[in-house]
């Protein structure tokens, strides 16, 4: 029976307006959701279970507010939901974060781990490969499809086309959108998720190696330019070529 784990992360809604309060991002009025690429990872994990058997555990690192995204994953069909938290976790850098995950995955006895190719808030794309490196596992990133016959075979973009890779387990696979369409929870799944108990585990935070100095929004975009009439065509073409780099 394959022990499948899918990593999920709570992030600000991608449609939310980000506001700064001093040198920090003010998230007090922002709706929090599952990072979109993680939904493709959940779908892939569930398809793996349906094809080969086993169990699927959704795992996140976060405070009690992150229980919602775990229950959303439960409503989609995962079997178990686990949240990890501890003192000092508010300031985890990516290296420390990956160390925490690798320790918990070892405790869970995972055979294969799925995650989104990157999170919607930071977008670094380092979690899957970083955790795989710490565990000494195989890793394939940005897959667009997977099949689960006698083993695990994934398809990922490569120079000039796609690469089809047979993956030896244990492994960590990061998922892109591809042809996947995450399933919608049914009423029974939603009701079961409301009653589900989150397995909360404590862990120690490794010493951080990164210090956040400040955060600033990107510079405001300059005002647009408007041109009318055929006599402006030459100037518009020049601007598109020299400034916009689209010609």
N, C-alpha and C positions, 0 to 999 in steps of 0.2 A: 504494500500500500504506500503510494507516494505521499510524502509529507510536503505539501506545497504551501509556501508563505508568499503573501503579496504585501509589499510595503506601500503604505498610503500616507499622505501628508495633508494637513489642513493649511490652506492658504487663503489670502483675501480673494473675494470674488473678482474675476478678471475684468468685470464691467464696473467695478467700484472706482470712485474717485479717491486718489491717494492724497492725503493732507499731511503736511509736516507740522510738528509742534516742537519748535526749537530745532534741535539736531536729531530728533527722533520722528519716526513715522507714527501718526496717530491712527490707530486701528479701532478705536473705541466704537465707532458707528459703522464699521465695515462688516458686511456679511462674510462669514468664513465658509469655505466649501472644500470639497476634495479636489486636489490638484488634477486638472483635466487629463493629463497623460496617465495618471494612476488609474483612471477608469478603464483605459485600454489594458492595463496590466491586470486588473481584476477580471475583466472578461477573458483574457488569455488563460489566467489561472483556473477559472471555472471550466473553460473548455478542456483544459488539461485533465482536470478531475473527471469530467464527464466521459472523456475518452479512455483514460487509463485507471480510473479509480483513485482512492486516497482521500485526503482531507485538505481543505484550504483554510489557512489562518490569515486574517488581515492584521498587520502589525503597524503601529504608529508610535512615534515619540512625541509626547506633548502632555499638557495639563488636562484637567477634567473637561475643558471645552472641546477637546478633540474626540470625546466619546461620540459625538454626533456623526462624524465621518465614518467611524467604525460601525455604527449602527446602520448607516447608509450602505456600507459594504455588506453587512449582514442581510439587509433587505434584498440585495442583489443575489445572495445565495452562498456567501462564505459560511464555513462551519463555526469557526472560532474567531474571537476578536480580542486582541491583546494591546494594551497601552503600557508604555514604559515611561517612567518619570523619576526624577531624583533631584537632590539639592544641586544647584549650580547649572541646571540644564538650560536655563534661560539664555546663557551666554555660550553655548556650545558652538565651536567652530566646526567646519566640515570634517576635519580630521578626527576630532573628538566624537562627533556625531557618528561617524562610520565605525569607530571603535565600540561605541555603545551597541550599535546594531549588530556588529559581528559577534559580540558576546551573547546577545539575546538569541540570535539565530542558532548559535551553537547549543544553547540551552533547549531550544525548541526542537532540535534535531532535524532541521530543514534539509530536504533533498534538493529542492529547486526553489529559487526565489525570483519573483517577478516584481518589477517596479516601473514607473514611468521613466521615459528617457531624460526628463528634467522636470523640475518643479516650476510652477507658474510664478512663484515669488522671486527665487534666486536664479533659476535657469542655468545652473552651472553644469548639470549633467554628470556630476562626479560620484553620486551615491552608489550606483550599481557597480561600476568598475572599481571604486575605492574599497567597498566592502569585500568584493571578490578578491582583491589583492591582499587584504588583511587575512582572509580565510584560506587563501591559496586555492581558490576555486576557479573553474572556467567562467568566462564572461563573454557575452555578445551584446552589443548595444544597438539601439535604434531599430529593432526588428519590426517588420511590417506584417508578418504572418508566421504561424507555427503549426506544426503537425505532430501528432503524438502516437505514431504506430508502435513499432518495436522500441523506439527511443524518442528522443526529442530532436526535431529538425526545425530550424528557423531560417527565415529569409530576411536579409538585411541589405541596405543599399551598399554598393561598392562602385569603384571607378568603372564607368561604362555600362552599368546595369545593376543587377542584384546578385548577391552571393547566397547560396544555399549551404547551410552549415549544419552538420550533425554534431550535436553537443553531448559531451559526456557529463554525467551528473557526479557530484553536486555542481550546480552552476547558478549564476545570477544573470538574468535576462532583463534588459531594459527595453520598454515597448514604445514604439511610435504609433501613430494612428493607423496607417495602412488601410486595409479593407475592413478592419474591425468596427463593429457598432455595439457599444456597451448595451447590455440588456436593461430593460426597465423593470424595477421591482413590481411584483404583483401584490394584491391586497394581503394575501396570506403572509408573504415575505415581510411586508411592512409591519404587520401586527406582531409577528414573531420577533422582529428586530426591536420593537418597543420594549419587549419583556426581557431581551437578552442581557446577560450580565457581562460586563467588561472585565477581563482578567488583567488586573493592574499589577505591574511588577516594578520593583524598585531597582535602580542601578546606580553605580557611582559614576560621576562625571570625570573623565580624565582632565588633566590640566590643559587649559586652552593655550594655543600657540599663536593666536591672532587677537589683536586689540582693535576694536572699532574706534576710529578717530572722529569721524563725522559722516553725516549723510546729507546730500543736497540733491534737489531735483535737477533734471537736465535743463539747459538754457531754453528759454522760450523760442519758438519758431518765428522767424521773421514774417512780416506781413506778406501776403501773396501779391502777385502782379497781375494786372488785367490788361489785355490788348484787344483792340477791335480793328476790323477791316483788313483787307488783303495786303495793304501796304506794310503791315506789321509782321508778315510771315517770315521775312528774312531774319528779323531780330529775334522772333520766337524760336526759330530753328537754331540760331546761335546760342541762345540761353539753354535750350534743351541739351545741346551738345556740350557746352563748356561748363555749365553750372549743375544741371541735373544729371548729366552723364547718361542720358537715355538714348542718344543717337550715335 
